[in-house]
Structure formats: structure tokens, C-alpha cells
């Protein structure tokens, strides 16, 4: 509850507004992953918790979004950015630090999707370079405040977004108050390259 109070004090919103907006965002994420009528995540099978080995990307800077990851029983997905064609950088959870890992050792579960940002490879490389600087960072488990920054710990989707925002100056999810895997899957400036079953 202290997070709600501090967010209320910092944002000027009432505690009730902060709680309400947090609940709405979590409900959005849950409904996104449970509805089959989304742009690129149709038929995802949110309760499929089988590990997904992913596949090699076509180029560094691509990112993946998986649908089967849950926390506290809430489906939210997972995301990471390809540092090379076969290695990902990902934030992996509370009490752990961001890491680089072979794509088949990422935390991706369930159906997964690989996206490419519509920009030059030079910009994708800048995003990868920035992502490397996040390795060893702690995890951002705060679901109350906006995560549109790279000031401290990073959650999985925040790491991907921040790599592009602060590495290449590209906001891949413009207008989103909170960066979640579902936002990355609906990025208006990224195209779906691959759909991968676990």
C-alpha cells in the first residue's frame, strides 16, 4: 500500500485514482492475453506454460514477446531483445538482474512472436548497445508507477522499450502510460516476423 501512497503524492492523483488505474491496466493486460482477436497474438493459449526455445532472429535488435508467462496467477507475458541472432537480453524477475542468454535459455513460455522495428539496422544496433548497458540491473517490480524510464531496475518490456528509446531515440510504444509485453506486441512501428509454438 505504501507504493500507492507514494505514487499518489508524486503524481497528484488521489489514492483511489492510482489504485483504479493500476487495476484497469492489469485487467487490460489479462484480457489482452485471454482474447483471441488481437492483431498478432491470436490463439495464443495463455495458460500454456511450456518453455519456448524461440528461434534465431534475422538480425540483432529484433525482439520477442511470449504469452505464457504469469506472475501470481495473472498472465502478462515476457519480452526480450535479440543482442545477436541467437542471444537475448532480458530482465528476469524480482531479486534477479538483467542478463544475456542463449535464445533457447530465455524465460519465454507459451506461444511467442518475434518483431522487427521499422528502422535502419544502425538504429537497431544502437538499441542493442543500450540493452547491453542494462545487463546486471535489478528488476522493476513496481506495477503502480509508469515505467517509461530507465533510471533503475527494469522489467522485461521496459528493458526492450528503453533500449530503443534511450539507445536510438525511438519510442516503439508511443502513448502507452505503462510498457507491458502486450504493448510491445501492438507496436505501430514494428512488424511481426515469426510466430513460434513452444
RODO-2510 file (C-alpha; in nm, 4 decimals, decimal comma):
residues 198
     n   res          X          Y          Z
     1     x     0,0000     0,0000     0,0000
     2     x     0,2940     0,2350     0,0562
     3     x     0,3547     0,2335    -0,3209
     4     x     0,0017     0,3618    -0,3790
     5     x     0,0544     0,6403    -0,1234
     6     x     0,3892     0,7493    -0,2694
     7     x     0,2549     0,7360    -0,6267
     8     x    -0,0412     0,9442    -0,5155
     9     x     0,1876     1,2035    -0,3557
    10     x     0,4231     1,2111    -0,6563
    11     x     0,1567     1,2276    -0,9262
    12     x    -0,1035     1,4497    -0,7618
    13     x    -0,3670     1,1788    -0,8162
    14     x    -0,5828     1,0542    -0,5322
    15     x    -0,5030     0,7137    -0,3854
    16     x    -0,8284     0,5871    -0,5319
    17     x    -0,7300     0,7082    -0,8811
    18     x    -0,3919     0,5364    -0,8539
    19     x    -0,5477     0,2083    -0,7394
    20     x    -0,8174     0,2299    -1,0057
    21     x    -0,5723     0,2971    -1,2912
    22     x    -0,3482     0,0112    -1,1743
    23     x    -0,6413    -0,2309    -1,1666
    24     x    -0,7553    -0,1165    -1,5130
    25     x    -0,4056    -0,1709    -1,6550
    26     x    -0,3778    -0,5201    -1,5045
    27     x    -0,7247    -0,6093    -1,6344
    28     x    -0,6248    -0,4822    -1,9794
    29     x    -0,3148    -0,6992    -1,9814
    30     x    -0,5083    -1,0040    -1,8651
    31     x    -0,7841    -0,9508    -2,1217
    32     x    -0,5272    -0,8911    -2,3957
    33     x    -0,3715    -1,2290    -2,3369
    34     x    -0,7022    -1,4105    -2,2986
    35     x    -0,8767    -1,2746    -2,6092
    36     x    -0,8034    -1,4317    -2,9492
    37     x    -0,8944    -1,1239    -3,1539
    38     x    -0,5765    -0,9204    -3,1258
    39     x    -0,3621    -0,8103    -3,4174
    40     x    -0,0818    -1,0587    -3,3781
    41     x    -0,1449    -1,2694    -3,0710
    42     x    -0,4457    -1,4709    -3,1919
    43     x    -0,4910    -1,8161    -3,0469
    44     x    -0,2057    -1,7717    -2,8053
    45     x    -0,3194    -2,0121    -2,5336
    46     x    -0,2326    -1,8052    -2,2282
    47     x    -0,2174    -2,0949    -1,9868
    48     x     0,0452    -2,2780    -2,1900
    49     x     0,3410    -2,2573    -1,9553
    50     x     0,5695    -2,4786    -2,1621
    51     x     0,9118    -2,3291    -2,2289
    52     x     0,9574    -2,1819    -2,5755
    53     x     1,3078    -2,2229    -2,7232
    54     x     1,2359    -1,9321    -2,9592
    55     x     1,4421    -1,9337    -3,2794
    56     x     1,7227    -1,7273    -3,4190
    57     x     1,6341    -1,3739    -3,5177
    58     x     1,7064    -1,2452    -3,8645
    59     x     1,9020    -0,9514    -3,7206
    60     x     2,0125    -0,8065    -3,3857
    61     x     1,7593    -0,5631    -3,2446
    62     x     1,4579    -0,7826    -3,3133
    63     x     1,2550    -0,8501    -3,0005
    64     x     1,0331    -1,1310    -2,8813
    65     x     0,7079    -1,1338    -2,6870
    66     x     0,5839    -1,4584    -2,5324
    67     x     0,2346    -1,5147    -2,3989
    68     x     0,2584    -1,7989    -2,1478
    69     x     0,4396    -1,6258    -1,8619
    70     x     0,2405    -1,5466    -1,5460
    71     x     0,3004    -1,3871    -1,2068
    72     x     0,0738    -1,4501    -0,9094
    73     x    -0,1673    -1,6268    -1,1440
    74     x    -0,2010    -1,3265    -1,3765
    75     x    -0,0930    -1,3807    -1,7383
    76     x     0,1305    -1,0968    -1,8516
    77     x     0,3789    -1,2434    -2,0984
    78     x     0,7513    -1,1858    -2,1297
    79     x     0,9786    -0,9934    -2,3650
    80     x     1,3442    -0,9583    -2,4562
    81     x     1,5647    -0,8088    -2,7243
    82     x     1,7960    -1,0044    -2,9509
    83     x     2,1562    -0,8941    -2,8922
    84     x     2,2754    -1,1237    -3,1705
    85     x     2,0799    -1,3569    -3,3953
    86     x     2,0846    -1,6262    -3,1256
    87     x     2,1227    -1,4430    -2,7917
    88     x     1,8742    -1,2323    -2,5959
    89     x     1,8974    -0,9689    -2,3274
    90     x     1,6087    -0,9924    -2,0812
    91     x     1,5008    -0,8801    -1,7350
    92     x     1,4081    -1,1945    -1,5461
    93     x     1,2222    -1,1138    -1,2260
    94     x     1,2232    -0,9823    -0,8737
    95     x     1,5504    -1,0399    -0,6891
    96     x     1,7370    -1,1111    -1,0145
    97     x     1,9317    -0,8989    -1,2587
    98     x     1,9003    -0,8445    -1,6328
    99     x     2,1093    -1,0895    -1,8313
   100     x     2,2264    -1,2004    -2,1735
   101     x     2,1348    -1,5596    -2,2525
   102     x     2,1150    -1,8023    -2,5447
   103     x     1,7689    -1,7696    -2,7007
   104     x     1,6769    -2,1263    -2,6019
   105     x     1,7506    -2,0403    -2,2366
   106     x     1,5300    -1,7312    -2,2156
   107     x     1,2230    -1,7281    -1,9900
   108     x     0,9836    -1,7329    -2,2877
   109     x     0,6801    -1,9580    -2,2303
   110     x     0,3844    -2,0466    -2,4481
   111     x     0,3380    -1,9056    -2,7944
   112     x     0,5990    -1,6447    -2,8844
   113     x     0,6373    -1,3807    -3,1532
   114     x     0,9432    -1,2092    -3,2990
   115     x     0,9077    -0,8470    -3,4093
   116     x     1,1288    -0,6106    -3,6073
   117     x     1,1215    -0,2345    -3,5522
   118     x     1,0759    -0,0452    -3,8792
   119     x     1,4038     0,1441    -3,8736
   120     x     1,7588     0,1079    -4,0005
   121     x     1,9907    -0,1671    -3,8808
   122     x     2,2151     0,1109    -3,7467
   123     x     1,9326     0,2167    -3,5126
   124     x     1,8651    -0,1438    -3,4136
   125     x     2,2341    -0,1778    -3,3291
   126     x     2,2135     0,1346    -3,1102
   127     x     1,9230    -0,0249    -2,9232
   128     x     2,1262    -0,3430    -2,8724
   129     x     2,4199    -0,1399    -2,7435
   130     x     2,1926     0,0290    -2,4919
   131     x     2,0435    -0,3073    -2,3917
   132     x     2,3943    -0,4341    -2,3134
   133     x     2,4308    -0,1466    -2,0667
   134     x     2,1292    -0,2819    -1,8748
   135     x     2,2868    -0,6211    -1,8018
   136     x     2,3263    -0,6538    -1,4259
   137     x     2,0467    -0,4074    -1,3475
   138     x     1,7906    -0,5092    -1,0875
   139     x     1,4269    -0,5780    -1,1610
   140     x     1,1461    -0,3216    -1,1527
   141     x     0,8537    -0,4943    -0,9820
   142     x     0,6571    -0,1710    -0,9333
   143     x     0,3288    -0,2068    -1,1201
   144     x     0,1939     0,1181    -0,9781
   145     x     0,4133     0,3841    -1,1375
   146     x     0,4792     0,4378    -1,5056
   147     x     0,7867     0,2526    -1,6287
   148     x     0,8625     0,4887    -1,9167
   149     x     1,2202     0,5437    -1,7985
   150     x     1,5476     0,3585    -1,7480
   151     x     1,6502     0,5109    -1,4159
   152     x     1,6917     0,1989    -1,2066
   153     x     1,5579    -0,1544    -1,2199
   154     x     1,3855    -0,2646    -1,5390
   155     x     1,1097    -0,5141    -1,6075
   156     x     1,1190    -0,7189    -1,9263
   157     x     0,9131    -0,4978    -2,1561
   158     x     1,0612    -0,1815    -2,0064
   159     x     1,4102    -0,3050    -2,0990
   160     x     1,3114    -0,3559    -2,4640
   161     x     1,1347    -0,0190    -2,4837
   162     x     1,4171     0,1680    -2,3062
   163     x     1,6811     0,0125    -2,5317
   164     x     1,5105     0,1734    -2,8314
   165     x     1,4087     0,4946    -2,6572
   166     x     1,7434     0,5748    -2,4971
   167     x     1,9652     0,3931    -2,7457
   168     x     1,8139     0,5059    -3,0754
   169     x     1,5655     0,7776    -2,9755
   170     x     1,2696     0,5696    -3,0965
   171     x     0,9532     0,5299    -2,8877
   172     x     0,8230     0,1915    -3,0024
   173     x     0,5020     0,2214    -2,7974
   174     x     0,4033     0,5886    -2,8208
   175     x     0,1200     0,6951    -2,5958
   176     x     0,1326     0,3977    -2,3583
   177     x     0,1453     0,5055    -1,9934
   178     x     0,2896     0,1696    -1,8891
   179     x     0,5095    -0,0531    -2,1036
   180     x     0,3895    -0,4157    -2,0951
   181     x     0,4544    -0,7121    -2,3272
   182     x     0,1087    -0,6552    -2,4766
   183     x     0,2110    -0,3001    -2,5747
   184     x     0,5231    -0,4295    -2,7489
   185     x     0,3104    -0,6805    -2,9419
   186     x     0,0920    -0,3950    -3,0674
   187     x     0,3714    -0,1515    -3,1504
   188     x     0,2654     0,0592    -3,4500
   189     x     0,6249     0,0731    -3,5738
   190     x     0,7174    -0,2949    -3,5528
   191     x     0,6235    -0,5809    -3,7814
   192     x     0,5662    -0,9438    -3,6911
   193     x     0,8408    -1,1645    -3,8358
   194     x     0,7767    -1,5060    -3,6779
   195     x     0,5190    -1,6941    -3,4715
   196     x     0,6667    -1,9734    -3,2617
   197     x     0,4910    -2,2550    -3,0795
   198     x     0,6539    -2,4000    -2,7659
***
